[in-house]
Amino acid sequence: MKILVTGGCGFIGSWVCEYYANRGEEVISYDNMTKQELMRTGYNTDLARTYNWDFLNKSGVQLVKADVRNKEELFEYSHDCDFIVHTAAQPAVTISMENSELDFTTNVLGTINVLEASKEFNIPTVSCATIHIYGNKINEELSENETRYIRVPSAINEEYPLLGGLLTPLHASKASGDAYVRVYADTYKTKAASFRLTGLYGPRQLGGEDHGWVANFSIRASLERPITIFGTGKQLRDILYASDLVNAFDAFYKNPVSGVYNIGGGEKNMLSLIECIKLIEKITGRKLNVEFADGRFGDLKYFVCDISKAQKILKWSPKVLPDEGIEKLIDWVEKNINLFK
């Protein structure tokens, strides 16, 4: 089996590469190694950006520095593959607002190129979308208690309307990519799925204030630096540990039923920002310095995935609970603290 992973040296991409390499499969990590997001974190940008490259290099993964926006190059490396996992993306709302052209070319053109490869070479493909494509009109449906926003019913399925409320370029680009997956599945009968992903976390996540909040909190806690919460802190997600997402990708490969899937931790993995802070304090035994700032434009205050479609069709369910997953994340951060200084 031969697998191409776009964004292979990113957080999720590196987990996919590692998983299949450990199974003895032939794996290509296809990544342009951009530092766009990392440069905003204050971390050791060069060391942090090459961490997953060096990690995968020891695992026998073929490392290709290339861009999904380059169709010819993408075709060169994908033509004889058995599976494509498309994780390459511009993932941050903040960056999308500052550079909408980068956001568009990466998330829309890049995804079309991947789907063209899938169609041309008949390769089953999973593309990573986000629950942000539903928009933030959900914010109007919430009540709250002391630590979290609440919605009844709590879980949201794939039939919920898309692009409601205030929109940013990220909403548009990721929704476009999601739509094109459905277009290629319907029009060209491509075996393609769009995974609408919730809050992801785990070791090797270089999260900052723009993206990757569970890792950002864990990193700042380990550095004993202040943590800024934008808004009330009651924002809630059904967070999903990296290995559980990798198992979802593999479940689609084994049963490639095209379509869209909400892929998240579900109701067992609901966690607000405030609750995450408390959990990190419990794990580390340290009181964290938390500061509050105004909420950010376009923020989605709540999302919990109804994962019943993925459970039924893909026979997949998440297994790692936040207590276990965040402890593993913090352990990795503290063993690699030089990446963040």
N, C-alpha and C positions, 0 to 999 in steps of 0.2 A: 504494500500500500504506500502511496506517495501523497503527501499532504502539503498544500501551499497555505501558509498563514500570513495574510497581510497584516502589517503592524506587529510582526512577530517578536520584535524586541520591546514592545509595550507591555503593560501590566498583564492584561488577559492573554494577549498573543503569546507571551513567554510561557504562560501556564499550558496553553494548547500545544506549543512546540515540545515542551518538556514531557507532557503526557504521552504523546505519540512516539517521541524518541525513546522513552523508557520502555515502550512496547516493541521496540525494534523496527519501527516503520521509518521510511525515508521522509524527512521533513525539511521544508524550505521556509526559512524566515525571510519575509520580503518586507523591508522597512526602510523608509528614507532617513531615519535617525534624526528627525527634526528636533531642535531644542526649544521650539517656540513656547511651549507651555512651561517647561522646566526653568527657563530663564526668569520667570516671574516668581519663583518660589523662595529664592534666597538660599537654595541648597548648593552643594558643590556640583554645578551643572554638568561639567565634562565627565566627572567620575560617576555621577548618577546616571547619565545618559548611556554610558557604555557598560553599566553593570549587567544588564540582561544580555547584551551581546556577548560579553565574556562568559557569563553563566551558561548560555546555550552553546557556545563554542566548545565547552568541555563535555557537552552531551552529544556531540556528533551531528548537530543540526547544521545544514548548509545555510550560511549567512549571506544574504544578498542585500546590498544597499541600493534600493531603487524605489520609485514612487508609483503609487497606483494611478496617478494621473497620466502616466506614460503607458499608453495602451500597447504599443509594440513590445516594450520590455516586459510588461505583464504577460503577454501572450507567450513570449519566449520561455518564461519559467513555469507557465501553467499548462502548456499544451498536453503534457503526458501525465497530469495529476489525476488522482482518484477522488479528491475532496478538496474544497477550498473553504477556509474559515476566514471571513473578511472582518477583521477587527480594526483596521486602519481608519482613523477618523480625526476630525477636529472636534473635540468633545465639550468645549467650554462655552457657556453662554457669553461670558465676558469677552473672550477672544472673538467670538462670532460678531459681536456688536462693534468691535474695533476694526475688524478686517473681514467684511462679509464676502469678499471675493475669494479669499483663502478658504473660508468656510464652505462656500458653494463648490469650488473646484475639488476640494478634498472629499466632501460628503456626498455630492451629487455626481459629478463627473467620475470621480474615483469608483463609486459604487456601480455606475453604468459600465465602466470598463471591466470590472470584476464580473458583472452579469453577462457581458459580451463574451468573456472567456468561458463562462459556464455554459452558455448557449453553443458557442462555436465548437467546444471540445466535449460537450455532454458530461459536465462535471457537477455533481451535487454540491450545492453551495449554501452556507449560512452567512447572512449579513447581520451585523450588529446595529440595530436601531436603539431607541431609548423610549422610556415612558414619557419623556418630555413632548413627544409628538402629539399627545393628547391635549397639550396646552395647559393653561392654568385656570380655566373656568371652574375646575374642581374646587378651587379655593372658596367659591361661593356656597359650597355644600357642607361646610364644616362647622362643628362646634368644638369646644375644647375643655380640657380639664387642667389640672395643675402642671402636667409635664408634656402633654401631647395634644395635637389636633385629632379630632374624631370624626368619622364618617359612618353613616349607616345606610346600606350595608358597607362593611369595611373594604371588601375586595372589589376590584374593578376588572371587567373582562375585556376581550378584544373588540366587542361591539360598541364600546363607549365612543362617542363622537370625537373626531380628531380636531386639533388646532383651534381649541376654544380659548377665549380670553385674550390677554396681551401677548403678542408674539414677538420673538426675536429672530434674527437670521438662523440661529441653530434650530429653532422649531421648524422653520421652512426647509432647511437642507436635510435634516434627518427624516422629516415626513416625506420628502421627495424620494429619498433613497428607499424608504419603506414601500412607497407606492410603486417604484420601479421594480422591486422584487416581485410584487404581485403582478405587474404588467408582464414581466418575462415568464412567470409561471403560467399565466393565463394565455398569453399570445403565442409564446414559443414552446410551451410545455416544458420549460426548464425546471429541474428539480431544485427549487430555491425556497428558503425560509428566511423571514425577517424576525429576529428575536428582539422584542421590545424589552429592553433590560432596565432593571431598577438599580438601586445603589449597590455597586460592587465593591468588594474589599478583600484584602488578603496580603500576605507577604509579597514583596517586590512591587508594591504599589507606591509610587512616588507622588502621593497626593499633596495638593496645595490648596490655597483658598479658592482657586478657580474651579477645581475639579477634584473629586476623590476625598470627600469630607471625613470619612471614618479614618482613613490613613493620615490625613492632615492632623486630626485631633491626636492620633496616636503618636505621630512624629513630634509634634509640639509638646506633648506631655513628656516624652522621653528626653527632649532637649530642655525641659523646664522653662519653656517660653509661653507667653500669654496666648490664649486661644480666642479668636474673634468669632462670635456668632452674629450673623446678619439676620435681624428679625428677632422673634420671640424665643427661638430655640425649641419651639413646639413642633417644628416641621418634622414630618414622619415619613419613613420609607420601610419597605420590607427588604432589608439588606440581604445580599446573596454572596456567599463565600466563593472564591475563585474556582475551587475544585468542583463545586456543584455546577457551575456554569460549563466547565469543560465536559462534564458528564452529559449535560444537555446537548452540546454540540455532537458528541459521539452518539447520543440517542437518535439524533436526526440522521446521521450517516447510516445507522443501522436500519432506520425506517424513514426514508426521505419523503415524507408527506408534505408537499409544498403548502405555504401559507404563512400567516402571521401568528406569533405566539408571545404572550406575556410570560417572560421568564424572570422570576424574582423569588424571594424567600417565602412569599405567602404570609398568611396570618400568624404563623408560628415565629416569624422573624421580624415583626414590627418593632421599630426602634426610633425614637425621636432624638434630636440633637442633644437635648438636656439629658435624656436617659443614657445616651452613649457616653457623655461626660461622666455620669455617675458610675457607669460600668468600668470605664478606664480607671477611675479613682479606686474602685474596688480591686481591680487587677494589680495596679501598681502600688497601692498603699499610699499614694500621694494626693494631696489636695491640689487641684488644678486652678490656675489663674485664668478666669474666664471674663472676657469683655464683650459687651453687646454694642452693636452698631445698627443703623437703619437697614431694613430689609432691602433686597436688591430687585431691580426691575425684572419682571418676568418670572419671579421665583414661583415654583410649584410647592405649595405648602404641605401637600399630602399625596402619597400614592402607595397603594398596596395591591399587588398583582393577584388577580384570580388566576391561579395556575392550573385550573382543572383541565383546560384543553391540552396542555403539554403533558399532564399526568395521564390523560386518557389515550392520546394518540402516540406520544413518544415514550410512554411508560417511564416517565422521569419525575423525580421529586427531590427537593433539596434535603440534605442530611445534616449539615453543619449549623449549629445554633450560635448566636452572637457571643455568648460567654466563651465558647471554645475558639471560635474564629478570631475574635479580637485579641485574645491572649496569644494566639500564634502570630498574629500581625505585630503585636508589640514586642514579642520575643525576637522576631526578625529585625525590627527597627533597631532595637538596642544592640544587637550583634553587628549591625552595619551603620552605626550612628555617624561614622565619618562621611557617609554620603550626604548628610543633611547639614553639615557644619560649613 
